[in-house]
């Protein structure tokens, strides 16, 4: 019965040009354009999922569907790919972003800073300013989420979930000690190997290899993630990973303190990217925060077999927040004022989705599409 329910949930796929990069957006629910739908049925909140690295949004579809069902299908659940981690099929139309007064090509869009600006650009151009947000960041997506709140503190976010959050000491973690030399010292060897192996590989062969791999991992996927074996996407994922190892070092306690009232951290007990000691350290430094240690043995890569379990955790945590949606006496500014000090830091409404770091154009010198 549960599987039948999931099959009935509509998921719409779009490829858009955001900040100069092709971007895949998967939209769970009947709403595909939040600006054009002015009916009373227009949702008041968007649940926005930011993946880990590699940022293949297709892997998060079962998780999004489970969350959509658990929230009674009242709110859209959207997943965004990372810039450069998804390429549109040849027969797929790429939609241009609507007019954006702050639109510029994003500097180093495939890198750490560029990916943050990429997500802000999407929200600015595809989500109405008055729509409340629930942000869900997984792995490095947690870092992006925290930095988005820091750069645009008046985003109308009622809750942000940081799942298996790689927000500090990445290169010192057990997996980081292995990944750092590969991604930082031998990155170009990885690029060359990827191009030599997969560039001449026929699409049918790539599709077969991916399907076989998904079957071995027991992964269902209705959107074929051909980008898994696309050299351009793999190179961008490795490039981003190298920057993660070098730059995600010190935990941003200032940002955490400022937004603690709306943050929920969820650590795994079996995570080699953010080990248990990272949970213990942040719990000690922020004892009043909503910082949890998983009791269900959910691994870092929960999207492989634990989508339902993670969706259950989030839906249960959101019950109180979502029950207030639709109450005219409730507004996110009042929530912020009650729970979060420093209302003086809010920007004027017309600057709500602007970033303190204005992007410029030179990212083409990074990784060419090949």
C-alpha positions in Angstrom: 0.0 0.0 0.0 2.8 2.4 0.9 4.6 1.7 -2.4 1.4 2.3 -4.3 1.0 5.7 -2.6 4.4 6.8 -3.5 3.9 5.9 -7.1 0.9 8.2 -7.3 3.0 11.2 -6.1 3.8 13.5 -9.1 7.4 14.5 -9.6 8.1 17.1 -12.3 11.6 17.5 -13.7 13.0 20.8 -15.0 16.3 21.9 -16.3 17.0 25.6 -15.8 19.9 28.0 -16.4 20.7 29.4 -13.0 23.7 31.7 -12.6 25.0 30.5 -16.0 24.9 26.8 -15.1 22.5 24.0 -16.2 20.6 22.9 -13.1 18.2 20.1 -12.5 15.2 20.8 -10.3 12.9 18.0 -9.2 9.5 19.2 -7.9 7.4 16.9 -5.8 3.7 17.8 -5.8 1.4 19.4 -8.3 3.0 22.9 -8.0 5.5 23.7 -10.7 5.5 27.5 -10.8 5.0 29.2 -7.5 4.7 32.7 -9.1 2.0 32.0 -11.7 -0.3 30.1 -9.4 -2.2 32.8 -7.6 -5.1 30.6 -6.5 -6.1 30.0 -2.9 -4.6 26.6 -3.2 -1.1 28.1 -3.7 1.1 26.7 -0.9 2.4 28.9 1.9 5.6 27.0 2.4 8.3 25.3 0.3 10.5 22.4 1.6 13.8 22.8 -0.2 16.4 20.0 -0.3 20.1 20.7 -0.9 22.0 17.5 -1.6 25.5 16.4 -0.6 28.4 15.9 -3.0 27.9 14.7 -5.7 24.8 16.7 -6.0 22.6 14.3 -8.0 19.1 15.4 -7.1 17.6 12.2 -8.6 18.9 10.2 -5.7 16.8 12.2 -3.3 13.4 11.6 -5.0 12.3 8.6 -2.7 13.2 10.8 0.3 11.2 13.8 -1.1 8.2 11.6 -1.8 8.2 10.1 1.7 8.4 13.6 3.2 5.7 14.9 0.9 3.3 12.1 2.0 4.2 12.5 5.7 3.3 16.3 5.5 -0.1 15.3 4.1 0.7 16.6 0.6 0.2 20.1 1.7 3.5 21.6 0.7 5.8 21.2 -2.4 9.1 19.4 -1.8 11.8 20.5 -4.3 15.3 19.2 -4.8 18.0 21.2 -6.6 21.2 19.8 -8.1 24.5 21.5 -7.6 25.8 23.6 -10.4 27.7 21.5 -12.9 26.5 18.2 -11.5 23.6 17.7 -14.0 23.4 18.1 -17.7 20.1 18.2 -19.6 19.5 15.4 -22.1 19.8 16.5 -25.7 16.0 16.4 -26.2 15.3 18.3 -23.0 14.5 22.1 -23.1 16.6 24.3 -20.7 14.4 27.0 -19.2 15.9 30.4 -18.8 15.7 32.0 -15.3 13.1 34.8 -14.9 14.3 38.3 -14.7 16.5 39.0 -11.7 17.7 42.5 -10.9 20.7 41.0 -9.1 21.5 38.5 -11.9 25.1 38.1 -12.8 27.2 35.2 -13.8 28.4 33.6 -10.6 32.1 33.6 -9.8 33.6 30.1 -9.6 30.1 28.6 -9.7 31.4 25.0 -9.4 33.3 25.8 -6.3 32.2 26.1 -2.6 31.3 29.7 -2.6 29.7 29.6 -6.1 27.4 26.7 -5.1 26.1 28.8 -2.2 25.4 31.7 -4.5 23.8 29.3 -7.0 21.2 28.2 -4.4 20.4 31.8 -3.4 20.0 32.8 -7.0 17.5 30.0 -7.5 15.4 31.1 -4.5 15.5 34.7 -5.6 14.2 33.9 -9.1 11.9 30.9 -8.5 10.4 31.4 -5.1 8.1 34.3 -4.0 9.6 36.5 -1.3 6.7 35.9 1.1 6.9 32.1 0.9 8.1 30.4 4.0 10.9 27.9 3.7 12.1 24.7 5.3 15.7 24.1 4.2 17.1 20.5 4.4 20.8 20.3 3.8 22.6 16.9 3.6 26.3 16.6 4.2 28.0 19.5 2.4 24.4 20.7 1.7 24.3 21.5 5.5 27.3 23.8 5.0 25.6 25.5 2.1 22.4 25.9 4.2 24.2 27.5 7.1 26.1 29.9 4.8 22.9 30.9 3.0 21.4 31.9 6.4 24.5 33.8 7.2 24.6 35.7 3.9 20.9 36.4 3.8 19.8 36.4 7.4 16.2 37.4 6.6 15.4 34.5 4.4 11.9 33.5 5.5 13.2 30.2 6.9 11.1 28.7 9.7 13.4 25.6 10.1 16.6 24.4 8.7 17.7 20.7 9.1 21.4 19.9 8.8 21.6 16.2 8.2 25.0 14.4 8.8 26.4 18.0 8.7 29.9 18.3 7.2 30.4 21.8 8.5 33.9 21.4 10.1 37.2 19.6 10.0 36.4 17.6 6.8 39.9 16.7 6.0 40.5 15.5 9.6 37.6 13.0 9.5 38.3 9.3 8.8 37.0 9.6 5.2 38.5 13.0 4.8 42.0 11.7 5.4 41.5 9.3 2.5 39.7 11.8 0.2 42.1 14.8 0.7 45.1 13.4 -1.2 42.8 12.1 -3.9 40.8 15.3 -4.4 43.6 17.8 -3.7 46.8 16.2 -5.0 45.6 13.8 -7.6 42.6 15.7 -8.9 43.8 16.0 -12.5 44.6 12.3 -12.6 40.9 11.7 -11.7 39.8 14.1 -14.4 41.9 12.4 -17.0 40.8 8.9 -15.9 37.2 10.0 -16.0 37.4 11.4 -19.5 39.4 8.5 -20.9 36.9 5.9 -19.4 33.6 7.6 -19.9 33.8 10.1 -22.7 33.9 7.5 -25.5 31.4 5.3 -23.7 28.1 5.0 -25.6 25.0 6.3 -23.8 23.4 2.8 -23.8 26.4 1.3 -22.1 26.4 4.1 -19.5 22.7 3.6 -18.9 23.2 -0.2 -18.4 26.1 0.3 -16.0 24.1 2.8 -13.9 20.9 0.6 -13.8 23.0 -2.4 -12.8 24.7 -0.3 -10.0 21.4 0.9 -8.7 20.0 -2.6 -8.7 23.0 -3.8 -6.7 22.4 -1.1 -4.1 18.7 -1.7 -4.1 18.0 1.8 -5.2 14.8 2.7 -7.0 15.1 5.7 -9.4 12.6 7.0 -11.8 15.0 9.6 -13.2 18.0 8.1 -15.0 21.1 9.6 -13.4 23.3 9.4 -16.5 25.3 12.3 -15.0 26.9 9.7 -12.7 29.2 8.7 -15.5 29.4 12.1 -17.3 33.1 13.3 -17.1 32.0 16.9 -16.9 29.8 16.3 -13.9 32.4 14.0 -12.2 35.1 16.6 -12.7 32.9 19.3 -11.1 32.1 17.0 -8.1 35.8 16.3 -7.6 36.6 20.0 -7.9 34.0 20.9 -5.3 35.3 18.0 -3.0 38.8 19.4 -3.2 37.6 22.8 -2.0 35.6 21.2 0.8 38.7 19.5 2.1 40.7 22.7 2.1 38.1 25.2 3.2 35.6 23.5 5.5 37.8 23.5 8.5 36.5 25.7 11.3 32.9 25.5 12.5 31.1 28.8 12.0 30.0 29.3 15.5 28.9 32.9 14.8 26.4 31.8 12.2 25.2 28.9 14.4 24.7 31.1 17.4 22.7 33.7 15.4 20.4 31.2 13.8 20.3 28.5 16.5 16.6 28.9 17.2 15.7 27.6 13.7 18.5 24.9 13.3 18.2 21.2 13.8 21.4 19.2 13.6 21.1 15.4 13.1 24.3 13.4 13.5 24.8 9.7 12.7 26.6 7.3 15.1 28.3 5.6 12.1 29.5 8.5 10.1 33.1 8.6 8.8 32.6 12.2 7.5 31.4 13.7 10.8 32.3 11.3 13.6 30.6 11.2 17.0 33.2 13.5 18.6 32.0 16.3 16.3 28.5 15.9 17.7 29.8 15.9 21.3 31.8 19.1 20.6 28.9 21.0 19.2 26.5 19.7 21.8 28.9 20.9 24.5 29.3 24.4 22.9 25.6 24.8 22.2 23.7 22.9 24.9 20.5 24.8 24.3 20.4 23.9 20.6 18.4 21.2 18.9 21.3 18.9 18.3 20.5 15.2 18.0 22.4 11.9 17.7 20.7 9.3 15.6 19.5 6.2 17.6 18.5 4.3 14.5 21.9 3.5 12.9 21.1 5.7 9.9 24.3 6.1 7.9 25.7 9.2 6.3 24.4 8.1 2.8 20.8 7.7 4.1 19.4 8.1 0.6 20.5 4.6 -0.2 18.2 2.6 2.1 16.9 4.9 4.9 14.8 7.5 3.1 11.6 6.6 5.0 13.4 6.7 8.4 14.9 10.1 7.8 11.7 11.5 6.4 9.9 10.3 9.6 12.4 12.2 11.7 12.0 15.4 9.8 8.2 15.2 9.5 7.9 14.6 13.3 10.1 17.5 14.0 8.0 19.8 11.8 4.6 19.0 13.2 4.4 22.1 15.4 5.9 24.5 12.8 3.6 23.2 10.0 0.5 23.4 12.2 0.9 27.1 12.4 1.0 27.6 8.6 -2.2 29.1 7.5 -2.9 30.9 10.8 -3.2 34.6 9.8 -1.9 35.7 13.2 1.3 33.9 12.7 4.1 35.4 10.6 7.7 34.4 10.3 8.9 37.9 11.4 7.2 37.5 14.8 8.7 34.0 15.1 12.2 35.4 14.4 11.7 38.2 16.9 10.5 35.9 19.7 13.1 33.2 19.2 16.1 34.9 17.6 17.6 38.1 19.0 19.3 40.6 16.7 16.3 41.7 14.6 18.3 44.8 13.8 20.3 42.7 11.4 17.3 42.3 9.1 17.6 43.9 5.6 14.8 45.8 4.0 12.2 43.6 2.3 13.4 44.5 -1.3 16.8 43.1 -0.4 15.5 39.8 1.1 17.1 37.5 -1.4 20.2 39.6 -2.2 23.6 38.3 -1.0 26.3 40.2 0.7 28.7 38.6 -1.8 27.9 39.8 -5.3 29.1 37.3 -7.9 31.1 38.2 -10.9 32.1 36.4 -14.1 35.3 34.3 -14.5 34.2 30.8 -13.7 34.6 29.7 -17.3 38.3 29.5 -16.7 37.7 26.7 -14.3 36.4 23.4 -15.8 35.2 23.5 -19.4 32.3 21.4 -20.5 34.7 19.4 -22.5 
